[in-house]
């Protein structure tokens, strides 16, 4: 069986999952293209962020959805590291009181979609 924990889920497993399976994960999942346009926004993240996936999909993630991650700690790492699997302690500040989270940044040169996982 495939591991589906925050620290153990594999990038390729996220890619292969059906939307309903990603929605069932206990942490937020945001998948985006190289141009950062959001392609995946799971139900957990929608519930935790209060953002409707219909208003997020197709929108540039770091410029319009999660501006608080548009910095050297998160967004820049996707530019600098084509192969990436890192867990980053972080504080979300946009549209909410500061919230401590862990982010997992996932990218691979042979996978077109990149992911940010958010564990609250």
C-alpha positions as a printed Julia matrix, in Angstrom:
120×3 Matrix{Float64}:
   0.0    0.0     0.0
   1.18   3.5    -0.8
   2.12   5.73    2.11
  -0.17   8.76    2.34
   1.26  10.57    5.36
   2.48  14.16    5.15
   6.14  13.14    5.43
   5.94   9.93    3.42
   3.65  10.46    0.42
   5.57  10.41   -2.86
   5.3   13.02   -5.59
   4.34  10.4    -8.17
   1.62   9.04   -5.87
   0.11  12.53   -5.58
   0.17  12.78   -9.37
  -1.53   9.4    -9.81
  -4.28  10.0    -7.21
  -7.85  10.71   -8.14
  -9.23  14.04   -6.88
 -11.39  12.23   -4.31
  -8.33  10.51   -2.85
  -6.41  13.8    -2.6
  -9.5   15.38   -1.01
  -9.47  12.68    1.67
  -5.91  13.45    2.79
  -5.69  15.09    6.25
  -3.4   17.89    5.0
  -3.65  20.57    2.34
  -2.49  19.74   -1.18
  -1.81  22.41   -3.79
  -0.49  21.34   -7.18
   0.62  23.84   -9.77
   2.24  24.02  -13.19
   5.68  25.48  -13.95
   3.99  28.87  -14.48
   2.53  28.45  -10.91
  -1.1   28.28  -12.14
  -2.98  26.14   -9.62
  -4.18  22.81  -11.02
  -4.94  20.91   -7.8
  -6.51  22.35   -4.63
  -7.78  19.63   -2.34
 -10.83  19.79   -0.08
  -8.74  19.87    3.11
  -6.88  22.98    1.94
 -10.11  24.59    0.76
 -11.68  24.02    4.19
  -8.63  25.22    6.13
  -7.96  28.28    3.97
 -11.59  29.2     3.41
 -10.94  29.52   -0.32
 -13.24  27.9    -2.86
 -11.24  25.75   -5.3
 -13.25  27.26   -8.17
 -11.71  30.66   -7.39
  -8.18  29.26   -7.03
  -7.71  26.79   -9.91
  -6.04  28.5   -12.87
  -4.74  31.37  -10.74
  -0.98  31.95  -10.15
  -0.35  30.41   -6.73
   2.45  32.61   -5.37
   1.22  35.86   -6.95
  -2.51  35.69   -6.21
  -3.36  32.83   -3.82
  -0.51  32.51   -1.33
   1.44  35.74   -1.52
   2.83  35.02    1.95
   4.81  32.15    0.37
   6.2   34.26   -2.46
   9.7   34.47   -0.99
  13.1   32.76   -0.9
  11.91  30.11    1.58
   9.15  28.71   -0.62
   8.55  30.07   -4.14
  12.22  30.66   -4.93
  13.12  27.09   -3.98
  10.98  25.78   -6.85
  13.01  28.0    -9.2
  16.4   27.09   -7.72
  15.88  23.36   -7.09
  14.29  21.4    -9.95
  14.35  18.25   -7.78
  12.91  19.13   -4.41
  11.55  17.29   -1.39
  11.84  19.49    1.67
   9.87  20.1     4.85
   9.86  23.72    5.99
   8.46  25.03    9.3
   6.45  28.11    8.32
   3.97  30.72    9.55
   1.04  31.54    7.26
  -0.03  35.17    7.57
  -2.27  35.96    4.61
  -5.99  36.53    5.31
  -5.67  34.97    8.78
  -4.05  35.28   12.13
  -0.47  33.95   12.01
  -0.72  30.15   11.86
   2.21  27.79   12.41
   2.33  25.05    9.79
   4.75  22.67    8.15
   5.11  22.88    4.39
   6.41  20.08    2.21
   7.76  21.25   -1.12
   7.79  18.63   -3.87
   9.13  18.87   -7.41
  10.98  16.67   -9.9
  12.42  17.45  -13.31
  10.41  14.64  -14.92
   7.06  15.57  -13.3
   5.33  18.63  -14.79
   3.33  19.51  -11.68
   4.85  20.81   -8.44
   3.25  20.54   -5.01
   3.05  22.35   -1.71
   1.6   20.25    1.1
   0.36  22.13    4.17
   0.11  20.46    7.56
  -1.69  22.53   10.2
